Amino acid sequence: MATGRLLIATTNPAKLAEYRLILRGLGIELELVSLAELGISETPEETGATFTENALIKARFYFERARIATLADDGGLEIDALGGEPGVRSHRWLGSGSDDPDQALVDEVIRRMKGVEAGRRTARIRAAIALIHEEGGVIREQTAEGAIEGAIAERAYSKIRAGFPYRAVLVIAGRNCYLGELGDEEEAQISQRRIAVSRLRDELERIAAGRAAQLL
């Protein structure tokens, strides 16, 4: 069966693999390509005040260069007791200079939440996705968000996955386990990205169906 092509605008191989699992689980047949495969190494300045704004900045930037359907995301950790921090600055919260930035972020969360009572430790990992493609000469843009609710643990999970530090501090609501404990397949079934992607399902199926129609 013919499938459309979709650029996943990330340099993170683990994130690309997660999208493959998510789309396969939803039964959406698309050929996913990476920035590296297209030889794109430029990066936009993420100046948005929200995850959605940053996702759109990235999606528009890479769509202009790739000229194929493009999906970009932005996201991070929101801790209610810290007024929503680190929020949109999740990956830039501590600036640069650490030899182990993932560990530094985990340590900072645990430090700032020390002594906060259980009922005030609520938090979530949120993702915003922007999807852009051209159909009949018209540029179509869609956005969606998803979140995994939980609470900040008093101690971090022992294993920190490179590039995903906050999975080591969030205990999933109703499951009594760290997000970081889940395997790839299990996480792809409940992840914030899956929730957001499922809300864009109709648009993604338009992309797949449009390419199939062209090849008939």
N, C-alpha and C positions, 0 to 999 in steps of 0.2 A: 504494500500500500504506500502510495506517495505521501511524503510528509513535508511540512514547511520547515524552513531553517529559522532558528531563534538564537540570537547572540545573548549569552549570559554574561553581562558586563562585570566580570570579576577576574582577579588574578589569583584567586584562592582555589586550588584544585578540589579541596574538600567541599567548598560551597557548590561548585559545579556538579560534583558527584551527588550532593544532596538534592539539587534540582532535578537531576536525572531520576532519582528515586521518587521524588514527589510527583513528577509528571507521569511516570510509569504507573504509580499507584492510582492516579486519577484517570488513567486510560487515555491520556492526551499524547498523540504521536507527533513528536516534533524532533527534528535533527538539531541538537544543541551544539553550538560552537563557542569557543572561548576567544578572549581578546588575543591570546598568544597565537592561536590558529590563524587569525586574521592579520597578524603582524602589527597590532595596535599597542603601543607602549605609553602613549600620552595619558595624562590623568587630569581631570577637571578640578578646580578649586571648589570645595564643598562649603558654600557660604550660606546655606539654608538655615532657617531657624527651627525647622522641624525635620523629622525623618523623611516625610513625604516630599518636602522641598528638595532635600539633598538627593533623593532617589530620582526625581525629575531632572535635576541638573545633570546627573550622571547618564540617565537614559537618553536625554537630548544630545549630550556631548558625543556619546558613542554611536547613536543612530546617524548623526551627521557624517561620521567617518566610515561607518560600515555599510550604511544604506540597506540594511536588512532589519527585520523585526528585532527589537532590542528590549531586553528586560534588565533593569538595574534595581538594586535595593539599598536601603540604609536601615540601620537599626541599632539597638543597644539595650542597656539596662536602665530601668526606671525604679528608683527606690522611694517609696512614699515618705518615709521618715526624713529623707534628705531633700524633700521638695521636688522630687522627680529626677534628681541627679543620679548618675552622670548624664543620662538622657542623650541628647544629640551630640554631646561631646564624649560619648562612651569610649571611643578609640583614641581620643586625644586628651583625656581627662587629666593626665599627669604630665603632659608635654612629652619631650624626648629626653634621652640621656640614660635611661635605664638599660642595663645589660640584658635584663629579662623583663620586658614590658608586661607580658601576661601575668607573671608572678607579682609584679608590682601593683597591677590593677586589682588582683585578688586580695593582696595584703591590705590595700587601701580601703576596699569595701569592708573587710572584717574589722579593720581599725576604727572606721567611722561608725560602725554599727555596734561597737562594744558597749554593753550595758543597756541597749535598747530592748525593752520588754517584748515578749513574743507577739502580742497583739498589734504591735506597731512595726513589725518587720516585713510587712507586705511589699511585694515588688513584682516586676514582670520583665520579661524580655520581649521587646516589641520589634516588629519589622514592617517597613513600608516598601511596597513594590511599585515601580512605574514601568508600564509597558507601552512601547511606541512602535507602530508599523504603518505602512502606506497601503491604502486600498483604493483602487480606482482613482489614483491621483490625489487622494485626500489623506492627510496625516492624522492618524487616530491615536489619542493618548488616553490611557486609563490608569488609575492608581487604586491601591487597596492596602489595608493594614491587617495585621494579625498579631496576637500576643499570647504568650504562655504565662499564666498567673502562678504565683508562688510566694515564697518567703525567703529572706536572707538567712542562711544558716549561721550558727555561732562559730562554726569552724569550717574551713574550706574542704572540699573533696580532695583526696590525696593526689588525683591525677588531673592535671590541667592540659586540655587539648590545645595545641598551638593555634593561635588565632581566634580562639573562642574562650577567653578566660572566665567570662561570667557564668558559664555552665557549671563552674566549680563552686559557685556560691549560692545558686538558686535551688531551693527544694521545691519540687513541683506540687502545686495544690492538689490535695486528695490522693497523692501517690506516695508520699513519705520517702522520696528518693531524690537525689540530686539529678538535675538535668544531665550532668556530665556522666552519670552512670549508664545512661541509655546507649544502646548500640545504634549504628547508623540507620538501620531499617526501622527500628522502633521509634527513633526520634523523628524520622521523616514522616511518620504517621500522625504525629501530634504537633509538629513544630510550628512556630509562628509564621514561617515562610509557607508551609502547606496551607495554613488558614488563609493567608493573603492570596496565594495562587488560586485556591479554590474559588475565591471571590472574583477572580479574573478568568474563570474557566470559559465563559462564552467567548471572550475576546481571543483567548488562546486557540479555541477550536475554530474560530474564523480564520486565523492565520494558517492553521493546518489544512482546513478545507479549501482556502483560496489557492494554496500551492497545488493541492491535488487537482483542482478544477483546471489550472493552467496546463497540467500535464496530460489531461484527457484528450 
